[in-house]
């Protein structure tokens, strides 16, 4: 919004000239997202306590988590506000990439909110029935896949993706690109939801992944950088860098209150939108194959659950002491803050490794 208001006056106003630069708008978005969380956070937490919207802890989870019962949940509402408001102010909202990523973020947050509402307020133990949640995720994945395929920013890249470590090679999925987009959105939103099991874990990894994809989106939207790196040039992808840095800023702001011991939990309201949003950015910038590196912890958490369930049904035995994986380490006696910190370190190293693929080719 501010872009359209101020840029026409770029010759008269210094701020109008600055608004032309994605780097400036991304930095402003990240800062505003951070400040919204920090300023509104205490009042938001108090309001949730007054409404008695507190987390219910599973009795079959780690015993150390029982003390967390009643901690205000649904903090994803504040996370959503902190991402959407700066985006509306600093991004060029008329661009396809921008309204599509906002649609994904708001939709998945709404889906998560419905699950949290049924679970916490209505006291339905399982919340939203799993198949209905899955249908909702598949639907928004279909929307993303169809928009990217039938309304491509670059016609020649509608169903293509960059292959890490290979120069001048792209993988074209054709019409199968749509189901692949569905799979990515669904898997990423569920993966981030499973990762949100320890204080600060998801938010720290979210900030790392968002900053990595923010950098990728920026260079993908620059013809000079994309040509130099031999990646697909996407004219308006730079606007997604603003989204990524807004998400990173909001994640760090929420981390102030979600770090151990957490004063607030994200709930599905925040967890679903984080994974789905990052997955959607990866699809839009044609870097889907970097997701397993940048979001490796999400993948690992999901695989630990899948393997645990499969092996238990097959043999009656467990591979891990408890799934997802972070609970396994907790059951081994490792302190929660140490597990979280080590996972953050792994996330940083893997994100840096993913970024090196642009030159090691």
Buried (B, 14 or more C-beta within 10 A) or exposed (E): EBBEEBBEEBEEEEEBBBBEEBEBBBBBBBBBBBBBBBEBBEEBBEEBBEEEBBBBBEEEBBEEBEEBEEBBBBBBBBBBBBBBBBBBBBBBBEBBBBBBBBBBBBBBBBBBBBBBBBBBEEEEEEBBEEEEBBEBBBBBBBBBBBBBBEEBBBEEBBBBBBBBEEEEEBBEBEEEBBBBBBBBBBBBBBBBBBBBBBBBBBBBBBBBBBBBBBBBBBBBBBEEBBEEBBBBBBBBBBBBBBBBBBBBBBBBBBBBBBBBEBBBBBBBBBBBBBBBBBBBBBBBBBBBBBBBBBBBBBBBBBBBBEBBEEBEEEEEEBBBEBBBBBBBBBBEEEEBBEBBBEBBEBBBEBBEBBBEBBEEB
